[in-house]
Amino acid sequence: MEPTYDKDGCPTDETLKSITEWPADDPAGWLTFCRDSWDEFYGKVRWDLLPGCLIHAEFITGGWSSNEVVVSAMRKNFMLWSRCWVSSHRGGLDIFEEPGK
């Protein structure tokens, strides 16, 4: 599945719904889909693989509304947010890690 965008380059409602309803047993897929939905022209995603192939992802919104709506959709997926969220910081930085297996 690939994210879709409207004519202005913002994630569509379907993309945001996918983020919100992503299955709880696929944290790596969720983080990857969220990364692929990100507008890196204004924001940034730092993506690293930790030992054991766990994902460490830093989503930086840059204050850009199309990135802010992705974070809002991520927050609505309570199970994956709870499992993957590490911290949030002033300035639009949210850090996530794929939970250990």
N, C-alpha and C positions, 0 to 999 in steps of 0.2 A: 504494500500500500504506500502511496506517495501523497504528501500534502498537496493541497490545491490552494490557489490564491485568487483573489478578486482582481479587477482591472487596475487597482491601485497597488497591487503587490502585497496586500494584507491576507493573512490566512482566512479561508472561507469558514462559514459556519460549520460545514461538514468536517473540515480539518480540526476545528476546536472541539466539536462533538467527539471525534475520534480520540483526542487527547483525554477528554473528560471520561470517556467510557472504555478506555483501554483496559484489557484484562489484567487483573492483579498478578497473575502468574508470569507476566512477561515484562519485568522491569527494564531489561536491556533494550527490548523493542520500543518501549515507551520513551526512554531517554533518547534513542536514536531518532524516532519520529519527531520528537520535540526539537531536537537539534536541526533536523531537516526542515522544520517549519520556521526556523529563526531567520530574521533579517540581519545578516552580518554586515550589511553596508553601514548600519547605524549602531548595531550592538556587536557582541562577540560571544562565541562559545569556545571555551578552552576544554579540550577533550583529551584525557589520558587513560591509558590502561594500566591499572595497578597490578602488582604480582597476583597471579591466579586469574588473570583476565577479567578483573572487575573494572567497571567503568567509573571514573571520577570526572564529573562534568561541572563546569562553572558557566552559568548562563548570565551574561551581562546585558541588560536591556538597552543601555544607552539612553534611557528615558523615552525610547521610541514606542509609540502606541501599538504597533503590530507585534512587538516583542512582549509588551505588557499584557496583551490579551492572551498570549501563549502561556505566560506564567499564571494568569488567572484561571485558565482552563486546567493547568497542571494542579493548582490548589484544589479544584473541584473533584479531582480524582483522589479521594481521601486515602484509599488503600495504598496506591503507589506513592503519593506524596509522603505518607507516613513511613513507608518502607525505605524510600530513597533520599528524602530531604536530610541535609546535614546542617545547613545554616543559611540565613538571609542577612544581608548587610545593606546599610544605607547606600544609596547611589545605584540601586538596581542590580545587585549581585546575589544570585541564589546558587548554592552549591549542593550537588547531589552525588550520591554514590550508589552503584548497583549493590544490593545487599549480598552478603556472602552466601555461598551455596552450601 
